[in-house]
Amino acid sequence: MRSKDGYEIGNIISFLNVHRCFNCSKRYKTLNSLRRHRRVECGKTKDVICAICNHSFYYKQDLQKHIHKKH
């Protein structure tokens, strides 16, 4: 079954709704989480790299938060 904007809606064993991305097959509990995934990360590469630990991020602001919290 698909929602009106083309996302698949299915069920898992625990009977929670699951929303699957057709592009990468990742699954999310809420449709809003899937929409955010599609808008923010799906098909994009994590080009921002922490020089200290090599962790990668989609956005520079996420790297800055990481450095502040972890290093």
C-alpha distances in whole Angstrom, upper triangle without the diagonal:
4,7,10,12,9,8,6,5,7,10,14,17,18,15,15,11,11,10,11,13,13,16,18,15,17,15,15,15,15,13,17,18,15,16,20,19,18,21,24,24,21,23,26,29,31,35,36,38,40,44,45,42,40,37,34,33,31,33,37,37,35,37,40,38,38,42,43,41,42,45
4,7,8,6,5,4,5,8,12,15,19,20,17,16,12,11,9,10,11,11,14,16,14,15,14,14,15,14,11,14,16,13,13,17,17,15,18,21,21,19,21,24,27,29,32,34,36,38,42,43,40,38,35,32,30,28,30,34,34,32,35,37,36,36,40,41,39,40,43
4,5,5,5,6,7,10,14,17,20,21,18,16,12,12,9,11,12,13,16,18,16,16,15,14,14,12,9,12,14,12,12,15,16,15,17,20,20,19,21,24,27,29,32,33,36,38,41,42,40,38,35,32,30,27,29,33,32,31,34,36,34,35,39,39,38,39,42
4,6,7,10,10,14,17,21,24,24,21,20,16,15,13,14,14,14,17,20,19,19,18,17,17,15,11,13,16,14,13,16,17,15,17,20,21,20,22,24,28,30,32,34,37,39,43,44,42,40,36,34,31,28,30,33,33,32,35,37,36,36,40,41,40,41,44
4,6,9,11,15,18,21,25,25,22,20,16,15,12,13,12,12,14,17,17,17,16,16,17,14,10,12,14,11,10,13,14,12,13,17,18,16,18,21,24,26,29,31,33,36,39,41,39,36,33,30,28,25,26,30,30,29,32,34,33,34,37,38,37,38,41
4,7,9,13,16,19,23,24,21,19,16,14,11,10,10,9,12,14,14,15,15,15,16,14,11,13,15,11,11,14,14,12,14,17,18,15,17,20,23,26,28,30,33,36,39,40,38,36,33,30,27,25,27,31,31,29,32,35,34,34,37,39,38,38,41
4,6,10,13,16,20,20,18,16,12,10,7,7,7,7,10,12,11,12,11,11,13,11,8,11,12,8,9,12,12,10,13,16,16,14,16,19,22,24,27,29,31,33,37,38,36,33,30,27,25,23,25,29,29,27,30,33,31,31,35,36,35,36,38
4,6,10,13,16,17,15,14,10,8,6,6,7,8,11,12,10,11,10,11,12,11,9,13,13,10,12,15,14,13,16,18,18,15,18,21,24,25,29,31,33,35,38,39,36,34,31,29,27,25,28,31,31,29,32,34,33,33,36,38,36,37,40
4,7,10,14,14,12,10,7,6,5,7,10,11,14,15,12,12,10,10,10,10,8,12,13,11,13,16,15,15,18,20,20,18,20,23,26,27,31,32,34,36,39,40,37,35,32,30,28,27,29,33,32,30,33,35,33,33,37,38,36,37,40
4,7,10,12,9,9,6,5,6,8,11,12,16,16,12,13,10,10,10,11,11,15,15,13,15,18,17,18,21,22,22,20,22,25,27,29,32,34,35,37,40,41,38,36,33,31,29,28,31,34,34,31,34,37,35,34,38,39,37,37,40
4,7,8,6,6,5,5,8,10,14,15,19,18,14,14,11,11,10,12,13,16,16,15,18,20,19,20,23,24,23,22,24,27,29,30,34,35,36,37,41,41,38,36,33,32,30,30,32,36,35,32,35,37,35,34,38,39,36,37,40
4,6,5,6,7,7,10,11,15,17,19,18,14,13,10,11,10,13,15,18,16,16,19,21,19,21,24,25,24,22,25,27,29,29,33,34,35,36,39,39,36,35,31,30,29,29,32,35,34,31,34,36,34,33,37,37,35,35,38
4,5,8,10,10,14,15,18,20,23,21,17,16,14,14,13,16,18,21,20,19,23,24,23,24,28,28,27,25,28,30,32,32,36,37,37,38,41,41,37,36,33,33,32,32,35,38,37,34,36,38,36,35,38,39,36,36,40
4,6,9,10,14,16,19,22,24,22,19,17,14,14,11,14,17,20,18,19,22,23,22,24,27,28,27,26,29,31,32,32,36,36,37,37,41,40,37,36,33,32,31,32,34,37,36,33,35,37,34,33,37,37,34,35,38
4,6,9,12,15,18,20,23,22,19,17,14,13,11,13,15,18,18,18,21,23,22,24,26,27,27,25,28,31,32,33,36,37,38,39,42,42,39,38,34,34,32,32,34,37,36,33,36,38,35,35,39,39,36,37,40
4,6,10,13,16,19,21,20,17,15,12,10,7,9,12,15,14,15,18,19,19,21,23,24,23,23,26,28,30,30,34,34,35,36,39,39,36,35,32,31,29,29,31,34,33,30,33,35,32,32,35,36,33,34,37
4,7,10,13,16,19,18,15,14,10,8,6,7,9,12,12,12,15,17,16,18,20,22,21,20,24,26,28,28,32,33,34,35,39,39,36,35,31,30,28,27,29,33,32,29,32,34,32,31,35,36,33,34,37
4,6,10,13,15,14,11,10,6,6,5,7,8,11,10,9,13,15,14,15,18,19,18,17,20,22,24,25,29,30,31,32,36,36,33,32,28,27,25,24,27,30,29,27,29,32,30,29,33,34,32,32,35
4,7,10,12,12,9,8,5,5,6,6,6,9,9,6,9,12,11,12,15,16,16,14,17,19,22,23,27,28,29,31,35,35,32,31,27,25,24,22,25,28,28,25,28,30,29,28,32,33,31,32,35
4,6,9,8,6,6,4,6,9,10,9,12,10,7,10,12,10,10,14,15,14,12,14,17,20,21,25,26,28,30,33,34,31,29,26,24,22,21,24,27,27,25,27,30,29,28,32,33,31,31,35
4,5,6,5,6,6,8,12,12,10,12,10,7,9,11,8,8,11,13,11,9,11,14,16,18,22,24,25,28,31,32,30,27,24,22,20,18,21,25,25,23,25,28,27,27,30,32,31,31,33
4,6,5,8,9,12,15,15,13,15,14,10,12,14,12,10,13,15,14,10,11,15,17,20,23,25,27,30,33,34,32,29,26,24,22,20,23,27,28,26,28,31,30,30,33,35,34,34,36
4,6,8,11,13,17,17,15,16,15,11,12,14,11,9,12,13,11,7,8,11,14,17,20,22,24,27,30,32,29,26,24,21,20,18,21,25,26,24,26,29,28,28,31,33,32,32,34
4,6,9,12,16,16,15,17,14,11,13,14,10,10,13,13,10,7,8,11,13,15,18,21,22,25,28,29,26,24,21,19,18,16,20,24,25,22,24,27,27,26,29,31,30,29,32
4,6,10,13,15,14,16,14,11,13,14,11,11,15,15,13,10,11,15,16,18,22,24,25,27,30,31,28,26,23,21,20,19,22,26,27,24,26,29,28,27,30,32,31,30,33
4,7,11,12,12,14,11,9,12,12,9,10,14,14,11,9,12,14,15,17,20,22,23,25,28,29,26,24,21,19,18,17,20,24,24,21,23,26,25,24,27,29,27,27,30
4,7,9,10,12,9,7,11,12,10,11,15,15,13,12,15,17,19,19,23,24,25,27,31,31,28,26,23,21,20,19,22,25,25,22,25,28,26,25,29,30,28,28,31
4,6,7,9,6,6,9,10,9,11,14,14,13,13,16,18,20,20,24,24,26,27,31,31,28,27,23,22,20,19,21,25,24,21,24,26,24,24,27,28,26,27,30
4,7,9,7,8,11,12,12,14,16,17,17,16,20,21,23,23,27,27,29,30,33,33,30,29,26,24,23,22,24,27,26,23,26,28,26,25,29,30,27,28,32
4,5,5,7,9,10,11,13,14,15,16,16,20,21,23,23,27,27,29,30,34,34,32,30,27,25,23,21,23,26,25,23,26,28,25,26,29,30,28,29,32
4,5,5,6,9,10,11,12,14,15,15,18,20,22,23,26,27,29,31,34,35,33,31,28,25,23,21,23,26,25,23,26,28,26,27,31,31,29,31,34
4,5,5,6,9,10,10,12,14,14,18,19,21,21,25,25,27,29,32,33,31,30,26,24,21,19,20,23,22,20,24,25,23,24,28,28,27,28,31
4,5,5,6,9,10,10,11,12,16,16,19,19,22,22,24,25,29,30,28,26,22,21,18,16,18,21,20,18,21,23,21,21,25,26,24,25,29
4,5,5,6,9,10,10,10,13,15,17,18,21,22,24,26,30,31,28,27,23,21,18,17,19,22,21,19,23,25,23,23,27,28,27,27,30
4,5,5,6,9,10,10,13,14,17,18,21,22,25,27,30,32,30,28,24,22,19,16,18,21,21,19,22,25,23,24,27,28,27,28,31
4,5,5,6,8,9,13,13,15,16,19,19,22,23,27,28,26,25,21,19,15,13,14,18,17,15,19,21,19,20,24,24,24,25,28
4,6,5,5,6,10,10,13,13,17,18,20,22,25,27,24,22,19,16,14,12,14,17,17,15,18,21,20,20,23,24,23,24,27
4,6,6,5,8,10,13,14,17,19,21,24,27,29,27,24,21,18,16,13,15,19,19,18,20,23,22,23,26,27,27,27,30
4,6,7,10,10,13,14,16,18,21,23,26,28,27,24,21,18,15,12,13,17,17,16,19,21,21,21,25,26,26,27,29
4,6,9,8,10,11,13,14,17,19,23,24,23,21,18,14,11,8,10,13,13,12,15,18,17,18,21,22,22,23,25
4,6,5,8,8,11,13,15,18,21,23,21,18,16,12,10,7,10,14,15,13,15,18,18,17,20,22,22,22,24
4,5,8,10,13,16,18,21,24,26,24,21,18,15,13,10,14,17,18,16,18,22,21,21,24,26,25,25,28
4,7,10,12,15,17,21,24,26,24,20,18,15,13,11,14,18,19,18,19,23,23,22,25,27,27,27,29
4,7,9,12,14,17,20,23,21,18,16,12,10,8,11,14,16,15,16,19,20,19,22,24,24,24,26
4,6,9,11,14,17,19,18,14,13,9,8,7,10,13,15,14,14,18,19,18,20,23,23,22,23
4,6,8,11,14,16,14,11,9,5,5,4,8,10,12,11,11,14,15,14,16,19,19,18,20
4,6,10,12,15,14,11,10,7,6,6,8,9,12,12,11,14,16,15,16,19,20,19,20
4,7,9,12,12,9,8,6,5,6,6,6,9,9,7,10,12,11,12,15,17,16,16
4,6,9,8,6,6,4,6,9,9,9,12,10,7,10,13,11,11,14,15,14,14
4,5,6,5,5,6,8,11,11,10,12,10,7,9,11,8,8,11,13,11,10
4,6,6,8,10,12,15,14,12,14,14,10,11,14,11,10,13,15,12,11
4,6,8,11,13,17,16,14,16,14,11,12,14,11,9,12,13,10,8
4,6,9,12,16,16,15,16,14,11,13,14,10,10,13,13,10,9
4,6,10,13,14,14,16,13,10,13,15,11,11,15,15,12,12
4,7,11,12,12,14,11,9,12,12,9,10,14,13,11,12
4,7,9,10,12,9,8,12,12,10,12,15,15,14,15
4,6,7,9,6,6,10,11,9,12,14,14,14,15
4,7,9,7,8,12,12,12,14,17,17,17,19
4,5,5,7,9,10,11,13,15,16,17,18
4,5,5,6,9,10,11,12,14,15,16
4,5,5,6,9,10,11,12,14,15
4,5,5,6,9,10,11,12,13
4,5,5,6,9,10,10,11
4,5,5,6,9,10,10
4,6,5,6,8,10
4,5,5,6,8
4,6,5,5
4,6,6
4,6
4
